[in-house]
Amino acid sequence: RDVYKRQTLTALLPGAACLATAGALRATEGVLGGGARFAVTAAGALLVVLGLRLCLRAGPLRVPAAAGGGTLYVCWLLGFAVYGDGLIAQVVSGGPDGHWTAAPAPLLGLSLALAPAAWCAHLFAAHARRRLAGSHGLSEFGARVRPVLFGVVALFLCATTALLYLAGLGHPGPGAGLTGPAALGALLLLARLLAVHGFPEPAATGLAAACAVEVAAPFLVLAGRLPGLDLLARPVDAVVAAAGPGGVAVLACGIAASGLLVHASVTLTRASAHASA
């Protein structure tokens, strides 16, 4: 019980650090100069990273030491959640022209969602172990665990959407939509669950696929400005026209998360994924 309490408190650290940093920046707006605000932001980012490392090195979100990477993909996806809407909006409108506005709400909401992610991962692992002990066959185990997986993902999506909504209330503005960051949260949770239970390769593939779409979108628009290549920009223009600049992240993360969910419904419902848990 003490270990679980310690893991719960650790999972709250990144969100608390991000919330404190956002609050400090908001409270000192117009008071501190640019250099001082940058120092506050850098100190807050360092605290968030340290809290994240503590959370991911132990507890239900810890992956085996041999499981590789994905860190670069996650950094890109989080960066795109903050700056991507502004970038896509500028590129589609004829830019980029100067700097674009950052949207802190998605990052704040997702950092707060780390605690629900840890709880959901623990819940899934605990229920799977109980189902494994009580099942009389592999097919029975899979049929009993699959609804648990879907339920855990749905529970996490509800919690993440609520946290993103609250973060958007505190930091309204461009990029404060819910669908794209919520899809990213689901993608990150599913990738982590797969890595935790011994499937890091498909997890990294899903993250890489989402990154590829987000990287390709602005380049396709820019390439479409060349003579005779306007066809390249039409898919991105259609997505932006239908769903706004945030539609690119929704498409990228939503499709990748759906693919990982299908894969997880097969691999994480095998007894071998939980035998060593």
Residue, then its C-alpha position, 0 to 999 in steps of 0.5 A: r500500500d505504501v509503495y502504491k501511494r508513493q507511485t501515485l504521488t510520483a505520477l502527480l509530480p509532472g502535472a503539479a510542476c507544469l501547473a505551478t509553472a503555468g500559474a507563475l507565468r500567468a501571475t507575473e505576466g506584464v511584471l517580469g521581463g522576457g529573460a526572467r520569464f524564460a528562466v521561470t519557463a526553463a526551471g519549470a520545464l526541468l522540474v517537469v522532466l525530472g518528475l516525468r523521469l521519476c514517474l516512468r522509472a518505477g510503477p505501472l508505467r515503467v518499461p523494461a530496460a531493454a525496451g528502446g526509445g520513442t523519446l524523440y517521437v514523443c518530444w515531437l508530438l508534444g511540441f506539435a501539440v503546443y506549436g502545430d496548430g499555429l504552424i499549420a495555420q500560417v503555412v496554409s495561409g501563405g506563411p510561415d511569416g514570423h513566429w506563431t503563438a504557442a498553446p500551453a493548454p494541451l501540454l498542461g492537460l497532458s501532463l496532468a493526465l499522467a496520473p490517470a495514465a498510471w492509475c489506468a495502467h495499474l488497473f489494467a495490469a491488476h485486472a489482467r493478472r486476476r483474469l489470468a489466475g481465474s481463466h481455464g483457457l487462453s481464449e477465455f482469458g482473451a475474451r475476459v481481458r479485452p473489455v478491460l482494455f477497452g474500458v481502461v482506454a475509455l476511462f483514460l480518455c474521459a479523464t484526459t478530456a476533462l483535464l484538457y477542458l480545465a486546462g483550456l479554461g485556464h489558458p484559452g486561445p488557439g490550440a485549446g481544442l480537445t480532440g487532438p490532444a485527447a487523441l495524442g493522450a490515447l496514443l501515448l497511453l496505448a504506446r506505453l501499455l504495449a512497451v510495458h508489456g513487452f511490445p516496444e516495436p509496435a509502440a514505436t511504429g505507432l508514434a513514428a507514424a503519427c510524427a510522419v503525418e505531422v511532419a509531412a503536412p506542412f511540407l506538402v503545403l509548401a511543396g504544393r506552391l511549386p508550379g504543377l504540384d498544387l495537388l500535393a497540398r489539397p489533402v492538407d487543405a481539405v483537412v484544415a477546411a473541414a476541421g481547422p488547423g488542429g485537424v492535422a493532429v486529430l488525423a495523425c494521432g487518431i489513426a495511429a491510436s486506432g491502429l495501436l488499439v487494434h494491435a493491443s486488443v490482440t497482443l495485450t489479451r495474450a497470457s504471455a503479455h502478463a505472465s511475468a507481471 
